[in-house]
Amino acid sequence: MTGQPRLAVALGDGGDPALARRLAASLSLPLLSQPGDDLELLLLVDAAGPALRPLGPGASGPVRCRFDDAALRHRRRGGHNEAIGRALAVGRTPGARIIDGTGGFARDAFVLADLGAEVTVCERQPVLAALLAEALAAAAGADDPWLREVAGRLQLVAADVRTLPAETLAAADALYLDPMFPLGGKRAASGKAMTVLQYLLDDDETSAGGLVEWALAQPVRRVVVKRPRRAPPLGGRRPSHSLPGRAVRFDVYPNPDHDKTQRE
Ligand SMILES: C[S@@+](CC[C@H](N)C(=O)[O-])C[C@H]1O[C@@H](n2cnc3c(N)ncnc32)[C@H](O)[C@@H]1O
């Protein structure tokens, strides 16, 4: 998807009108009662909260950003075997501080927080950042104590990860990147959520390669990059090792100079 998607906010059945107005105002989007033919994507506010709903023939159903869904609870059951946790060495350091530089729907960040990490989640796309803020607020006020506790370990920064202060990066145990996979690649098979992201994002392998170059130059202990299982390493940078996940792998780049840099 290139250029800005044609996007508007709409109020659906049982939706909170104040939330719809707030999202429309903060994102400078029109609030429509009837979606027109010229739209590609709706930010729909219905009884279940906000959702992104692609429009047009063959479009998928709505995608929600929320942390109380069955898929995340299912992932939780296998959680302590998750390759992502091992790649980021989350289990080894109690309260490990992770920066997730590519927040998206923060599903990976949530898994890391569930494993005990304190996660700073950066998301630069304003619509996604707004959905994440709503999802975090809902989880923080949920009845379920587990959800509240995990949400309490997630902190959202609605900005480009490259704007984080150097001290924040230096204090982190690891920086995690999950840039969009190439269109039509493995990511296409990875579900509705990533398909919807493609409406909103212009990211490509070149910009993702630039992001990894930036990450590897930061004063952070370790960088981990999620890749499709058979894809070449991002930016042609060979990792020290990789951990296979189900359909993906995690490329690990330790920074041997980190502690030295801190002492200088
Ligand atoms: C593939 S998605 C990440 C999915 C995420 N791991 C999850 O579990 O839901 C990539 C996200 O990174 C964001 N992104 C890409 N480059 C970024 C940057 N430099 N700073 C902050 N966010 C960025 C994009 O806007 C997009 O939402």
Ligand as a Chemical Component Dictionary entry (heavy atoms), coordinates in Angstrom:
data_LIG
# 
_chem_comp.id                   LIG 
_chem_comp.type                 NON-POLYMER 
_chem_comp.pdbx_formal_charge   0 
_chem_comp.three_letter_code    LIG 
# 
loop_
_chem_comp_atom.comp_id 
_chem_comp_atom.atom_id 
_chem_comp_atom.alt_atom_id 
_chem_comp_atom.type_symbol 
_chem_comp_atom.charge 
_chem_comp_atom.model_Cartn_x 
_chem_comp_atom.model_Cartn_y 
_chem_comp_atom.model_Cartn_z 
_chem_comp_atom.pdbx_ordinal 
LIG C1  C1  C 0  4.948  -6.135 11.634 1  
LIG S1  S1  S 1  4.388  -4.885 12.677 2  
LIG C2  C2  C 0  4.848  -5.460 14.272 3  
LIG C3  C3  C 0  3.903  -6.479 14.837 4  
LIG C4  C4  C 0  4.150  -6.723 16.308 5  
LIG N1  N1  N 0  5.408  -7.398 16.551 6  
LIG C5  C5  C 0  3.023  -7.476 16.966 7  
LIG O1  O1  O 0  3.292  -8.466 17.667 8  
LIG O2  O2  O -1 1.848  -7.062 16.823 9  
LIG C6  C6  C 0  5.542  -3.584 12.419 10 
LIG C7  C7  C 0  5.151  -2.279 13.120 11 
LIG O3  O3  O 0  6.314  -1.498 13.332 12 
LIG C8  C8  C 0  6.015  -0.143 13.171 13 
LIG N2  N2  N 0  7.279  0.547  12.883 14 
LIG C9  C9  C 0  8.096  0.369  11.810 15 
LIG N3  N3  N 0  9.189  1.136  11.918 16 
LIG C10 C10 C 0  9.085  1.807  13.096 17 
LIG C11 C11 C 0  9.913  2.757  13.767 18 
LIG N4  N4  N 0  11.068 3.177  13.224 19 
LIG N5  N5  N 0  9.511  3.239  14.973 20 
LIG C12 C12 C 0  8.330  2.818  15.522 21 
LIG N6  N6  N 0  7.478  1.949  14.915 22 
LIG C13 C13 C 0  7.864  1.441  13.718 23 
LIG C14 C14 C 0  5.026  -0.125 12.024 24 
LIG O4  O4  O 0  4.257  1.079  12.027 25 
LIG C15 C15 C 0  4.220  -1.384 12.318 26 
LIG O5  O5  O 0  3.090  -1.079 13.089 27 
# 
loop_
_chem_comp_bond.comp_id 
_chem_comp_bond.atom_id_1 
_chem_comp_bond.atom_id_2 
_chem_comp_bond.value_order 
_chem_comp_bond.pdbx_ordinal 
LIG C1  S1  SING 1  
LIG S1  C2  SING 2  
LIG S1  C6  SING 3  
LIG C2  C3  SING 4  
LIG C3  C4  SING 5  
LIG C4  N1  SING 6  
LIG C4  C5  SING 7  
LIG C5  O1  DOUB 8  
LIG C5  O2  SING 9  
LIG C6  C7  SING 10 
LIG C7  O3  SING 11 
LIG C7  C15 SING 12 
LIG O3  C8  SING 13 
LIG C8  N2  SING 14 
LIG C8  C14 SING 15 
LIG N2  C9  SING 16 
LIG N2  C13 SING 17 
LIG C9  N3  DOUB 18 
LIG N3  C10 SING 19 
LIG C10 C11 SING 20 
LIG C10 C13 DOUB 21 
LIG C11 N4  SING 22 
LIG C11 N5  DOUB 23 
LIG N5  C12 SING 24 
LIG C12 N6  DOUB 25 
LIG N6  C13 SING 26 
LIG C14 O4  SING 27 
LIG C14 C15 SING 28 
LIG C15 O5  SING 29 
# 
